[in-house]
Amino acid sequence: MRTYTREQIEAAVKRKGYVWFDDKLNKGLDVNIVSVRTSEVGKKVTNVFDDVLTITYKDKGLWVFKQWLITCDPGTRGVRRFRNPAGVARLVPGQYRGSHKLDLHQGKYMALKQQAPVKVYRDPNRDDVFDENRIQEGVFGINIHKAGSNSTWVENWSEGCTVFKRSADFDEFLAICQRAAKIHGNSFTYTLIESKDIA
């Protein structure tokens, strides 16, 4: 797994002109949720968990930084058997303010569920290369959730969602979000950058 430092993530987010939450009110748990898509694989469908989700926040005045293995991209089965007639979704890099909230994923378990519009690429041709020439904006169920206990392949765990490889990692992430919601309310900003954005 590629790893990053808090300083690298913060610098990349700020270079993009995005908001970085630095706990100005000293309440703690003002979370920065930032995923990093691996640029080196290009537009190839890898079907593996080769991206990273990070969360950064202050707790009792000290920075806390964690990162976990995820995918930001659909897997092979998702690309070939998607259900949306416009094509399989893949999140466009950007910062989506207040885009997610704690809610049930597919009515099954607590996750971060999309509540406000995001931009997605739509790829309708069912090959193993991601197309980026068609963009839709809206609420499509682009959630942040988990795969299995320790999944090897992405397959259709993601059809646009951000998905944790290990359920234990997701549980750790979700517990932080639940603590944050009690302080700042049930609304989370999600930021997606690419590894090439990191110096």
N, C-alpha and C positions, 0 to 999 in steps of 0.2 A: 504494500500500500504506500502510495506517495504521501508524504507528510509535509505539513506547512507549519509556520509559526504564526502566532497571533499578530505579530508586527507585519508579516507579509500580507495576511488577509486584510488587515485594517488599511494598509497602504494601497492595496489594489482597489479596494472599495472606494476610498477617497479619490484616487486617481480617476476613477470613472465618474466622479461627481455625485456619487450616491451618498445618502445619509449614513453616518456611523453613530450608533447610540452609545454615548459615553457616560450615562447615568448622572446627568447634570443635577438632578434633584436628590441624589444620594439615597435613593430608595433601594438600590440593588436590583439584580435580575432584569435589567433593561437589555434584553437579549438581541444580539446580532446573529441571525441565522443566514449563513452564507455557504452555498454549495459551489464546488469547483469541478467543472466538466473537463475531462482530460482531452486537451486539444490535439495531442500527438496522433491519435487514431483517426483524425479527420472525420469523414462522414460515414465511415464503415460501421456496420452493425456488429459490435463485438460480442454481444450476448453475455457479458460478464460485468461484475460490479467493480468498475474501474474508476469511479469518481469518488469525491470526498465531500461530506457535509461537515461544516464546522459550526460551533456555537461559541460566542464570546460574550461575556458579561462581567460586571463587577459584583462581588459578594463581600459585604463588610469592608468596602473600599479597595479590595484587591481584585485584579483581573483574574478571571477563570477562562480557560480556553480548552475546548475538547473537539475531537474530530473522529469521524467514523467512516467506514467504507459503505458506499451507496452506489446507486445508478441514477443518473438524470435522464437516461435514454431507454426507449423500449428495447426489448429483447427480440430474438428471432421470431418467436411465435406471435408476439404482439405486432410486429411489422407485417407478418404474412396473414394474420387472421383477425385484424382489427375490426371493430364493430361500427365505427363511425363512417358513414359513406364519404365524408370529405377526406378521409385518410387518417393514418395513425398520427397522434399528437407527439410533439417534442418541444419542450419549453424553450422559448427564445431567451437568451441571456438578457438580464436586466434586473432592476430592483422593483419589486411589486409591493407598494406600501399597503399595509393592512389587508393583505390578500388572503390570509388564512386564519382559522380559528380552531379551537379545540372542539371536535365534534366526531361523530361516528363515521368511520370509513366503511362505505357500502352497508351501513346499518349494523356493523359487526363489532367493532372495537374502537376505542378512542384513538384519534390520530389528529394531525393537522389537516383540516379540510378546507378546500378553496371556498372563499366567500366573496371575492371581488375579482374583476376581470384580470386575466393574464394574456400574454401573447404566446401562441404556439405555431410552430411550423406544422403543416399538414402534408403528409407523404402518402399518396394514394396508390403507388404502383407496385407495392409488395415485393420489391427487390431487397437486396441487403446493403443498400446505400441510402443514407438519409438525404432527402431533398430539402432545400431551404428556400425555395422560390415562391412558396405560397404561405402566407401568414394569416391566421385568424385571431381575433381577440374576443374573449368572453369568459364565461364560467362553464368549464368543461369537466369538473371533477378532477382537477390536477392537484391531487393530495400528496401529503408527505406521510408515508406509512411503512410497513415492514413486509418483508418476504417471509421465508420460513425461519426455523431456528438458526440455521446457518446455510443459506442457499448457495449453490454453486453457479447456477445459470439464471439469467434474468427471465428468459422466455416471455410470458405475458404477465409477470408480476408488475411490469410497468407498461402502460400505453399512454405515457406522458407524465406519469407521476414520478416523484422522487421516492426511491424505495431503499430501505436499509437492508443490507445483506444479512445481518444477524438480529434476531428479535431482541436479544438482551441489550444490544446497543440502542435499539429503538426505544426500549423501555427506559433506559437511562436518559435519553434525549427528551422523551415525553414527560418524565418526572420534573425536569428542569422547566419545561414549558408550563406545566401545571402550577409550579411555584410562581413563575413569572406572571401568570394570568391573575393570580390572587392579588398581586401588587398593581399591575398596570392595565388589567382588563383583558378580555378574551379576544385579542386582535394581534396578529403577528405579521411583520414584514419579512418577506422572503427575497433573497438576492441570489442570483445565479451569475457567476463569472466563469471564465475559462482559464486553464492553467497557463496559457500564453499571456494572460493579463498580469501574472505574478512575476515580479522582478527577481 
